[in-house]
Structures are given as structure tokens and as C-alpha cells.
Amino acid sequence: MTKEDRLRKQIKEILEHDPTIARVDDRCSGIEFGVDLVFERIDVFGALREYGIQIKTKNIKSTKDRHSISVKEIIAQLAIAFGHSFPPDGKHLDAVYVVTNKEINVFAHEDILAARVGFREIHFIDKQYLNRFLIEGNAKVSVLKKK
């Protein structure tokens, strides 16, 4: 099992135990269509929203003058993800989270956002936010499993 597989399974388990999440699908078995996980959550107005998560276990970096291979890969994955409709309802994604357990530098962040013509929301989660999510989420999962 790769580092990315382990991280995906951790995130999926936390989401599955979150009462505000309606459904979580692991897209890595077969064709993933640009995202590793897809989940549904009801927003503050009661509308069911569809979210994707693209997981990386490496630094996501570019320079001022050059896109890195990882940034080009992410942009391509986002184009696929936002252009695809996901079962069971055939809905398109409302937003995608680009998640890494490393760092996302400012140039990569800007390059990805600049390429989002036609994309909806893109959120970036780096190691600082991810670690907090994992610590808090794993603690909640542990409590729920004991019940």
C-alpha cells in the first residue's frame, strides 16, 4: 500500500464518520476521473453539494517562470474532474480539494488558480491543515468506534 493509499483511507474513514457527510466514494478503484474521493454534504441552505478530493503525498511546487510536472498534472486532473458527472445522481462537482501532506508553494497555488477557467471552487489543504484535520478526525472516529 502506497503512502497516498494510506492517506486516502484515513481521510475516507474520517469523512464516513462525519454526520454532516451524506456519502463518500473512493474513486481509486477503476477510473477515478481526476479525483481520489467524492463526497456529498448538505450546505447551509439545505442543498446537496458534491465535492472531490485529489490527494498528493509530495510537495506541490512551481517557480515564477515554470510550471512543474505536478502542477500540470493537477490542472489536467481538475479539468477531468470538473467536466465529469459522478454517480449515483450524475451531478458535477461543486468544488475540489487539492490535499497534500507536504507543502503547496505560492507559485503552484497561483498557477492552479490561474488555469481554472470553467472550474468551480478549488480549495488547497497542505500539511498544516491536513495534520489538524487528521488529529481531530481520528479522535472523533476513535470515540465513535468505542460506542
Secondary structure by P-SEA (a helix, b strand, c coil): ccaaaaaaaaaaaaaaacccccccccccccccccccccccccccccbbbbbbbbbbccccccccccccaaaaaaaaaaaaaaaccccccccccccccccccccccaaaaaaaaaacccccbbbbbcaaaaaaaaaaaaaaaaaaaac
